[in-house]
Amino acid sequence: MYRILIVDDEKIERNGIKFLLKRAGIECEIAEAANGKDALEYIKNNEIDILLTDVKMPFMDGIELIENVVGLKRNIKYVIFSGCSEFDYARQAVRLGVSDYILKPVDPNEFENTMNKVINELEESKIEYDIKTKSLEYMAEHMLYMATNKVDISEIEKYGDGIVSADFIGKYVRIMLMEFDEDFFGKKGTDVKEKLYKFEPQISKYLNLNQNQSLLFFDDADLDYVATAERISGFVEREYGVACYIAISSPVNGMNDIGNKVDELDEIMENKFYHKNSRVFYEGASAGDNSMIQVDDDTLMKQMHQDIKMKDTLNLRAHFDRFCDKYSNKTKFSQVYIKFLFSNLLKDFYENIPNADENLLNEEIDVLYRATNFDTVKEIVLNNVKRLEDAFGANPQMVHREIEIVKQYIYEHYNEDITVDSLAEKVYMAPSYLSSVFKKETGQNLSKFIKSYRMEQAKELLENTMLKIVDIANKCGYQNVSYFCSSFRDCYGVSPQKFRENGEETE
């Protein structure tokens, strides 16, 4: 509904204009003013779309009123209705951008035609404004996407081309990573962005990464981020019926730190494997909050067994350190229990050390059980971690081969529904373990790798075929064409259609 201000010093004239608006069937909110001075004061304090004004009025005439309103830089359409037919008034009206100059007595048909023309102009202006705003929003999102991928700030500024400054990236102080075990954002969660903005106003920016990951950016350093993450996770689970995991970054140190924090979030999210019932993960948990730190013994033992099987000494040492951290300086565990766990781990190591001496194993277990402190227990087992490292160092690791199998499967099946869980089954790994070793091997998050390859294939199809966008989306593993277009725009800065028409340039 449009807001119209009618300005005339004669009430009968104002009533006449109101009657003509009603006669023309124009839905609007109407305000009135008896002179230019009152009208200007009203406009300063209220939003209007159309100003209908007489010329000759006390205190401030219509031309002077329009001159003052133009100075306010509002998107307002002006129509003059007046008994004055002097050329000078008409000339000034044209200079000020007045849409029409109607002479009194006002002809109803002329008035209706004029108003319809003005309303069409307003609607066209709104469409142009929305397109421009959306285009600027897309540019900003792509610039932020570039920052998450550690693109140099100078390159990001170059992409902004003076239209959008990269300065906004520096305002973010914390980032959250939302992660799901399935293709959530391309299926169930197509509307989650709008719902999250409404549910949690503290979210400054939302950025989708791939079909199961999105980032949330915040600019309030004093926010209780753990409580906020718990609220968001709970809301998503209630709304969509799926588990929503959230990792919280440490404070962001300027725009150049964005990419580092995204890497940090990936590492924090690996805790998901060890804490099946937890939803929120973060570094530096407050004192007394041990719920995230406590790791299930059986889970860690199985993880180290998997490391040995894959001859992955890097993860073996990392998991062993985590295992030790759990029991170091913890008096609530009995010595016998701790020694039992570490002796079992020692046996597992010995079974995988070539030409291991069983007598030596028995001797070490005996020393372990007679140890009077935890450091001695740890040292005995750690020495055998080093022996495994030496033994595996002489043989090619299986990890590389398994990762190549995963990559090859992605290359051949990228048009299908691929999840980390399904890939993990192909190489008999735990999903979290696969994600971890894949990133160590390739330097890239597995979900990001899948999206990048799909985007490369989409780009090639756009360049070399005349397939419809919807068909390209399906061929690249996207059932939701709208989500595909959004993902493509995030990746390349333009929509698929614009890319096909103009190549990789800003919309």
C-alpha positions as CSV (number, residue, x, y, z in Angstrom):
1,M,0.0,0.0,0.0
2,Y,1.4,3.3,-1.1
3,R,1.7,6.3,1.3
4,I,0.5,9.6,-0.2
5,L,0.8,13.1,1.2
6,I,-1.7,15.7,-0.2
7,V,-0.7,19.3,0.3
8,D,-3.1,22.2,-0.4
9,D,-4.2,25.2,1.7
10,E,-7.9,24.6,0.8
11,K,-9.5,21.6,2.5
12,I,-12.1,21.3,-0.2
13,E,-9.3,20.7,-2.7
14,R,-7.7,18.1,-0.5
15,N,-11.0,16.3,-0.2
16,G,-11.4,16.4,-3.9
17,I,-8.0,14.7,-4.5
18,K,-9.0,12.0,-1.9
19,F,-12.2,11.4,-3.7
20,L,-10.4,11.0,-7.1
21,L,-7.9,8.5,-5.5
22,K,-10.8,6.5,-4.2
23,R,-12.6,6.7,-7.5
24,A,-9.5,5.4,-9.3
25,G,-9.4,2.4,-6.9
26,I,-5.9,3.2,-5.7
27,E,-5.2,1.6,-2.3
28,C,-3.2,4.0,-0.2
29,E,-2.5,5.6,3.1
30,I,-3.3,9.3,3.0
31,A,-1.9,12.1,5.0
32,E,-2.7,15.9,4.6
33,A,-1.0,19.2,5.1
34,A,-2.3,22.7,4.6
35,N,0.9,24.3,3.5
36,G,4.5,23.5,2.4
37,K,6.0,24.2,5.8
38,D,3.8,21.7,7.6
39,A,4.3,19.2,4.7
40,L,8.1,19.4,5.0
41,E,7.9,18.8,8.7
42,Y,5.7,15.8,8.2
43,I,8.0,14.3,5.5
44,K,11.1,14.7,7.8
45,N,9.4,12.5,10.4
46,N,7.4,10.1,8.1
47,E,8.0,7.9,5.0
48,I,5.9,8.7,2.0
49,D,5.9,7.4,-1.6
50,I,4.0,10.1,-3.5
51,L,3.7,13.9,-2.8
52,L,0.7,15.6,-4.4
53,T,1.0,19.3,-3.9
54,D,-0.5,22.6,-5.0
55,V,1.9,25.4,-6.0
56,K,0.6,28.6,-4.4
57,M,0.3,28.2,-0.6
58,P,1.2,30.3,2.5
59,F,4.5,30.0,4.3
60,M,6.1,27.7,1.7
61,D,4.9,27.1,-1.9
62,G,4.9,23.8,-3.7
63,I,8.1,24.4,-5.7
64,E,10.1,25.3,-2.6
65,L,8.6,22.3,-0.8
66,I,9.8,20.0,-3.5
67,E,13.2,21.6,-3.6
68,N,13.6,20.9,0.2
69,V,12.3,17.3,-0.1
70,V,14.7,16.6,-3.0
71,G,17.5,17.6,-0.6
72,L,16.4,14.9,1.8
73,K,17.3,12.3,-0.9
74,R,14.1,10.3,-0.5
75,N,12.7,8.0,-3.1
76,I,9.5,10.1,-3.6
77,K,7.5,10.8,-6.7
78,Y,6.1,14.3,-7.1
79,V,2.8,15.4,-8.8
80,I,1.7,19.1,-8.9
81,F,-1.9,20.1,-9.3
82,S,-2.4,23.8,-9.6
83,G,-4.5,26.6,-11.1
84,C,-1.2,28.3,-12.2
85,S,-0.3,27.7,-15.8
86,E,2.7,29.9,-15.9
87,F,5.6,28.5,-18.0
88,D,8.1,29.3,-15.2
89,Y,6.4,27.0,-12.7
90,A,6.3,24.1,-15.3
91,R,10.0,24.6,-16.1
92,Q,11.0,24.5,-12.4
93,A,8.8,21.4,-12.0
94,V,10.7,19.6,-14.8
95,R,14.0,20.6,-13.3
96,L,13.0,19.1,-10.0
97,G,12.0,15.8,-11.6
98,V,8.2,16.2,-11.1
99,S,6.3,13.3,-12.7
100,D,3.4,15.4,-13.9
101,Y,1.9,18.9,-13.7
102,I,-1.9,18.8,-13.6
103,L,-4.0,22.0,-14.0
104,K,-7.0,22.7,-12.0
105,P,-9.8,22.0,-12.2
106,V,-8.5,18.4,-12.2
107,D,-9.8,16.1,-14.9
108,P,-10.6,12.7,-13.3
109,N,-9.3,10.7,-16.3
110,E,-6.1,12.7,-16.5
111,F,-5.6,12.3,-12.8
112,E,-6.2,8.5,-12.9
113,N,-3.8,8.1,-15.8
114,T,-1.2,10.2,-14.0
115,M,-1.4,8.2,-10.8
116,N,-1.2,4.9,-12.6
117,K,1.9,6.1,-14.4
118,V,3.5,7.3,-11.1
119,I,2.7,4.0,-9.4
120,N,4.2,2.0,-12.3
121,E,7.3,4.2,-11.9
122,L,7.4,3.4,-8.2
123,E,7.1,-0.4,-8.8
124,E,9.9,-0.3,-11.5
125,S,12.1,1.6,-9.1
126,K,11.4,-0.9,-6.4
127,I,12.3,-3.8,-8.7
128,E,15.6,-2.0,-9.7
129,Y,16.4,-1.3,-6.1
130,D,15.8,-5.0,-5.1
131,I,17.9,-6.2,-8.0
132,K,20.7,-3.8,-7.0
133,T,20.5,-4.7,-3.3
134,K,20.5,-8.4,-4.1
135,S,23.4,-8.0,-6.4
136,L,25.4,-6.2,-3.7
137,E,24.4,-8.9,-1.2
138,Y,25.7,-11.6,-3.6
139,M,29.0,-9.7,-4.1
140,A,29.4,-9.4,-0.3
141,E,28.7,-13.2,0.2
142,H,31.2,-14.1,-2.5
143,M,33.8,-11.8,-0.9
144,L,33.2,-13.5,2.5
145,Y,33.4,-16.9,0.8
146,M,36.8,-15.9,-0.7
147,A,38.0,-14.9,2.8
148,T,37.0,-18.3,4.2
149,N,39.2,-19.8,1.5
150,K,42.2,-17.6,2.5
151,V,42.1,-15.5,-0.6
152,D,44.4,-12.4,-0.2
153,I,42.5,-9.3,0.9
154,S,43.9,-7.4,-2.0
155,E,42.2,-9.9,-4.4
156,I,38.9,-9.6,-2.4
157,E,39.0,-5.8,-2.7
158,K,39.7,-6.2,-6.4
159,Y,36.6,-8.3,-6.8
160,G,34.6,-5.7,-4.9
161,D,35.7,-3.2,-7.5
162,G,35.0,-0.2,-5.3
163,I,31.3,-1.1,-5.2
164,V,31.5,-3.2,-2.1
165,S,34.4,-2.7,0.4
166,A,36.0,-5.7,2.1
167,D,36.0,-3.7,5.4
168,F,32.8,-5.5,6.5
169,I,34.7,-8.8,6.8
170,G,36.8,-7.3,9.6
171,K,33.8,-6.7,11.9
172,Y,33.2,-10.3,12.7
173,V,34.6,-11.5,16.0
174,R,33.4,-15.1,16.2
175,I,32.3,-17.8,13.8
176,M,30.1,-20.9,14.2
177,L,30.2,-24.0,12.0
178,M,26.9,-25.8,11.6
179,E,27.2,-29.4,10.4
180,F,24.8,-32.2,9.6
181,D,25.3,-35.9,8.9
182,E,23.3,-35.6,5.6
183,D,22.5,-33.3,2.7
184,F,20.6,-30.9,4.8
185,F,20.9,-27.6,3.1
186,G,20.0,-28.9,-0.4
187,K,16.9,-30.8,0.9
188,K,15.2,-30.2,4.3
189,G,17.0,-27.0,5.1
190,T,16.4,-24.9,2.0
191,D,14.6,-22.2,4.2
192,V,16.9,-22.5,7.2
193,K,18.7,-19.2,6.5
194,E,15.6,-17.1,6.9
195,K,14.4,-19.0,9.9
196,L,17.8,-18.6,11.7
197,Y,17.9,-14.9,11.1
198,K,14.4,-14.6,12.6
199,F,15.1,-17.0,15.5
200,E,18.5,-15.6,16.5
201,P,18.9,-11.9,15.6
202,Q,22.5,-11.9,16.9
203,I,23.5,-13.7,13.7
204,S,25.2,-11.1,11.6
205,K,25.9,-13.1,8.5
206,Y,25.0,-16.6,7.2
207,L,27.2,-18.3,4.6
208,N,26.5,-21.8,3.2
209,L,29.6,-23.8,2.5
210,N,28.2,-27.1,1.1
211,Q,25.3,-29.4,1.4
212,N,26.0,-30.3,5.0
213,Q,27.9,-27.2,6.3
214,S,27.2,-23.5,6.9
215,L,28.9,-20.7,8.7
216,L,27.3,-18.2,11.1
217,F,29.2,-14.9,11.7
218,F,28.8,-12.8,14.8
219,D,30.0,-9.2,15.6
220,D,29.2,-9.1,19.4
221,A,32.2,-9.9,21.5
222,D,30.2,-10.1,24.7
223,L,27.7,-12.7,23.5
224,D,27.4,-16.0,25.4
225,Y,28.4,-18.1,22.4
226,V,27.9,-21.5,24.1
227,A,24.4,-20.7,25.1
228,T,23.7,-19.2,21.7
229,A,25.0,-22.3,19.9
230,E,22.9,-24.6,22.1
231,R,19.8,-22.5,21.4
232,I,20.4,-22.6,17.6
233,S,21.1,-26.4,17.7
234,G,18.0,-27.1,19.6
235,F,15.9,-24.9,17.4
236,V,17.1,-26.6,14.2
237,E,16.5,-30.1,15.7
238,R,13.0,-29.2,16.7
239,E,12.2,-27.5,13.4
240,Y,13.6,-30.1,11.1
241,G,14.0,-33.3,13.1
242,V,17.7,-33.8,12.4
243,A,20.8,-33.6,14.6
244,C,22.6,-30.2,14.3
245,Y,26.2,-30.0,15.4
246,I,27.8,-26.6,16.0
247,A,31.5,-25.8,16.5
248,I,32.5,-22.4,18.0
249,S,35.7,-20.6,16.9
250,S,38.1,-18.8,19.2
251,P,38.0,-14.9,18.8
252,V,38.7,-13.8,15.2
253,N,41.7,-11.5,14.9
254,G,40.9,-9.4,11.9
255,M,39.8,-10.2,8.3
256,N,43.0,-12.1,7.5
257,D,42.1,-14.5,10.3
258,I,38.8,-15.7,8.8
259,G,40.3,-18.6,6.9
260,N,42.4,-19.8,9.9
261,K,39.2,-19.9,12.0
262,V,37.4,-22.0,9.4
263,D,40.3,-24.5,9.6
264,E,40.1,-24.4,13.4
265,L,36.3,-25.0,13.2
266,D,36.9,-28.2,11.1
267,E,39.4,-29.5,13.7
268,I,37.0,-28.7,16.6
269,M,34.2,-30.4,14.8
270,E,36.2,-33.6,14.8
271,N,35.2,-33.9,18.5
272,K,31.8,-35.0,17.1
273,F,33.2,-38.5,16.7
274,Y,34.1,-38.8,20.3
275,H,31.0,-37.3,21.8
276,K,28.0,-38.9,20.1
277,N,25.5,-37.2,22.4
278,S,27.0,-33.7,22.3
279,R,25.9,-31.0,19.9
280,V,28.1,-28.0,20.7
281,F,31.9,-28.1,20.5
282,Y,34.5,-25.4,21.3
283,E,38.1,-24.9,22.5
284,G,38.8,-23.7,26.0
285,A,35.7,-24.9,27.8
286,S,35.1,-23.1,31.1
287,A,36.4,-24.7,34.3
288,G,34.3,-27.5,35.5
289,D,32.7,-28.0,32.1
290,N,34.1,-31.5,31.4
291,S,31.2,-32.8,29.3
292,M,33.0,-32.1,26.1
293,I,36.4,-33.3,27.3
294,Q,35.5,-36.7,28.6
295,V,36.1,-39.2,25.8
296,D,34.7,-42.7,25.8
297,D,37.6,-45.2,26.4
298,D,36.2,-47.8,23.9
299,T,35.9,-45.1,21.2
300,L,39.5,-44.0,21.6
301,M,40.8,-47.6,21.8
302,K,39.0,-48.4,18.5
303,Q,40.3,-45.2,17.0
304,M,43.9,-46.1,17.8
305,H,43.3,-49.7,16.5
306,Q,42.1,-48.1,13.2
307,D,45.2,-45.9,13.1
308,I,47.4,-49.0,13.5
309,K,45.5,-50.8,10.8
310,M,45.9,-47.9,8.4
311,K,49.6,-47.4,9.5
312,D,48.6,-43.8,10.2
313,T,51.2,-42.8,12.8
314,L,50.3,-39.1,12.8
315,N,46.7,-39.8,14.0
316,L,48.0,-42.6,16.3
317,R,50.2,-40.2,18.2
318,A,47.4,-37.6,18.3
319,H,44.9,-40.1,19.7
320,F,47.4,-41.5,22.1
321,D,48.0,-38.0,23.4
322,R,44.3,-37.5,23.8
323,F,44.1,-40.8,25.7
324,C,46.9,-39.7,28.0
325,D,45.3,-36.3,28.6
326,K,42.2,-37.9,29.9
327,Y,44.0,-39.7,32.7
328,S,46.9,-37.4,33.5
329,N,46.4,-35.8,36.9
330,K,42.9,-37.4,37.3
331,T,42.7,-38.9,40.8
332,K,39.1,-40.2,40.4
333,F,40.4,-43.1,38.3
334,S,42.0,-46.1,40.1
335,Q,45.6,-47.0,39.3
336,V,44.6,-50.5,38.5
337,Y,42.0,-49.4,36.0
338,I,44.4,-47.0,34.2
339,K,47.2,-49.7,34.1
340,F,44.7,-52.2,32.8
341,L,43.8,-49.9,29.9
342,F,47.4,-49.0,29.0
343,S,48.5,-52.6,29.2
344,N,45.8,-53.6,26.7
345,L,46.9,-50.8,24.5
346,L,50.5,-52.0,24.8
347,K,49.4,-55.5,23.7
348,D,47.7,-54.1,20.7
349,F,50.9,-52.2,19.7
350,Y,53.0,-55.4,20.1
351,E,50.8,-57.4,17.9
352,N,51.5,-55.0,15.1
353,I,55.3,-54.5,15.6
354,P,57.2,-56.8,13.2
355,N,59.2,-59.5,15.0
356,A,58.1,-58.3,18.4
357,D,59.4,-60.4,21.3
358,E,56.5,-61.7,23.5
359,N,58.9,-62.1,26.5
360,L,59.8,-58.4,26.2
361,L,56.1,-57.6,26.1
362,N,55.5,-59.5,29.4
363,E,58.5,-57.7,31.0
364,E,57.1,-54.3,30.0
365,I,53.7,-55.1,31.3
366,D,55.2,-56.2,34.6
367,V,57.1,-52.9,34.8
368,L,54.0,-51.0,33.9
369,Y,52.0,-52.6,36.7
370,R,54.8,-51.9,39.2
371,A,55.0,-48.2,38.1
372,T,54.4,-45.7,40.9
373,N,53.4,-42.8,38.7
374,F,51.5,-42.1,35.6
375,D,54.4,-40.7,33.7
376,T,56.2,-44.1,33.8
377,V,53.1,-45.8,32.5
378,K,52.9,-43.3,29.7
379,E,56.6,-43.5,28.8
380,I,56.4,-47.3,28.4
381,V,53.6,-47.2,26.0
382,L,55.0,-44.1,24.2
383,N,58.2,-45.9,23.5
384,N,56.2,-48.5,21.6
385,V,54.4,-45.8,19.7
386,K,57.8,-44.7,18.5
387,R,58.6,-48.4,17.5
388,L,55.4,-48.5,15.5
389,E,56.4,-45.2,13.8
390,D,59.8,-46.7,12.9
391,A,58.2,-49.9,11.6
392,F,55.5,-48.2,9.5
393,G,58.0,-45.6,8.2
394,A,59.7,-48.4,6.2
395,N,56.4,-49.3,4.5
396,P,54.1,-47.3,2.3
397,Q,51.1,-46.0,4.2
398,M,47.7,-47.4,3.3
399,V,46.1,-44.0,4.0
400,H,47.1,-42.6,0.6
401,R,45.6,-45.6,-1.2
402,E,42.4,-45.3,0.7
403,I,42.1,-41.6,0.0
404,E,42.7,-42.2,-3.7
405,I,39.9,-44.7,-3.7
406,V,37.6,-42.1,-2.1
407,K,38.6,-39.4,-4.6
408,Q,38.1,-41.7,-7.5
409,Y,34.7,-42.6,-6.3
410,I,33.8,-38.9,-6.1
411,Y,35.0,-38.4,-9.6
412,E,32.8,-41.2,-10.9
413,H,29.7,-40.7,-8.8
414,Y,29.6,-36.9,-8.2
415,N,26.1,-36.8,-9.7
416,E,24.8,-39.1,-7.0
417,D,23.9,-38.4,-3.3
418,I,27.3,-38.7,-1.7
419,T,27.8,-38.4,2.1
420,V,30.8,-38.8,4.3
421,D,29.1,-41.8,5.9
422,S,28.7,-43.6,2.5
423,L,32.3,-42.8,1.5
424,A,33.6,-44.1,4.8
425,E,31.8,-47.4,4.2
426,K,33.7,-47.8,0.9
427,V,37.0,-47.9,2.7
428,Y,35.9,-49.4,6.0
429,M,36.7,-46.3,8.0
430,A,34.8,-44.4,10.6
431,P,33.3,-41.2,9.0
432,S,35.1,-38.9,11.4
433,Y,38.4,-40.7,10.8
434,L,38.0,-40.5,7.1
435,S,37.3,-36.8,7.3
436,S,40.4,-36.3,9.4
437,V,42.8,-38.3,7.3
438,F,41.3,-36.9,4.1
439,K,42.1,-33.3,5.2
440,K,45.6,-34.3,6.3
441,E,46.2,-36.0,3.0
442,T,44.7,-33.4,0.6
443,G,44.7,-30.2,2.8
444,Q,41.0,-29.9,2.1
445,N,37.8,-30.7,4.0
446,L,36.0,-33.7,2.4
447,S,32.6,-31.9,2.0
448,K,34.4,-28.9,0.5
449,F,36.3,-31.3,-1.9
450,I,33.0,-32.8,-3.1
451,K,31.4,-29.4,-3.7
452,S,34.5,-28.0,-5.5
453,Y,34.5,-30.9,-7.9
454,R,30.8,-30.6,-8.6
455,M,31.2,-26.9,-9.2
456,E,34.1,-27.6,-11.6
457,Q,31.9,-30.0,-13.6
458,A,29.0,-27.6,-13.6
459,K,31.3,-24.8,-14.9
460,E,32.5,-27.1,-17.7
461,L,28.9,-28.1,-18.7
462,L,27.9,-24.4,-18.8
463,E,30.9,-23.6,-21.0
464,N,30.6,-26.5,-23.4
465,T,27.0,-27.6,-23.6
466,M,23.6,-26.0,-24.0
467,L,22.0,-28.1,-21.3
468,K,19.3,-26.5,-19.2
469,I,20.4,-25.2,-15.8
470,V,18.1,-27.7,-14.1
471,D,19.7,-30.6,-16.0
472,I,23.2,-29.4,-15.1
473,A,22.2,-29.2,-11.5
474,N,20.9,-32.8,-11.6
475,K,24.0,-34.0,-13.4
476,C,26.2,-32.5,-10.7
477,G,24.3,-34.1,-7.8
478,Y,21.9,-31.2,-6.9
479,Q,18.2,-32.2,-6.8
480,N,17.3,-28.6,-5.7
481,V,18.1,-26.3,-8.6
482,S,17.6,-23.1,-6.5
483,Y,20.2,-24.4,-4.0
484,F,22.5,-25.3,-6.9
485,C,22.3,-21.8,-8.3
486,S,23.0,-20.3,-4.8
487,S,26.0,-22.6,-4.4
488,F,27.4,-21.8,-7.8
489,R,27.0,-18.0,-7.1
490,D,28.9,-18.4,-3.8
491,C,31.7,-20.3,-5.5
492,Y,32.1,-18.1,-8.7
493,G,30.4,-14.8,-7.8
494,V,27.8,-15.1,-10.6
495,S,24.7,-17.2,-11.2
496,P,25.0,-20.1,-13.6
497,Q,23.0,-18.2,-16.3
498,K,25.2,-15.1,-16.0
499,F,28.3,-17.3,-16.1
500,R,27.0,-18.9,-19.3
501,E,26.3,-15.5,-20.9
502,N,29.3,-13.5,-19.7
503,G,31.9,-15.8,-18.0
504,E,33.2,-15.4,-14.5
505,E,32.5,-11.7,-13.8
506,T,30.6,-9.8,-11.2
507,E,26.8,-9.6,-11.6
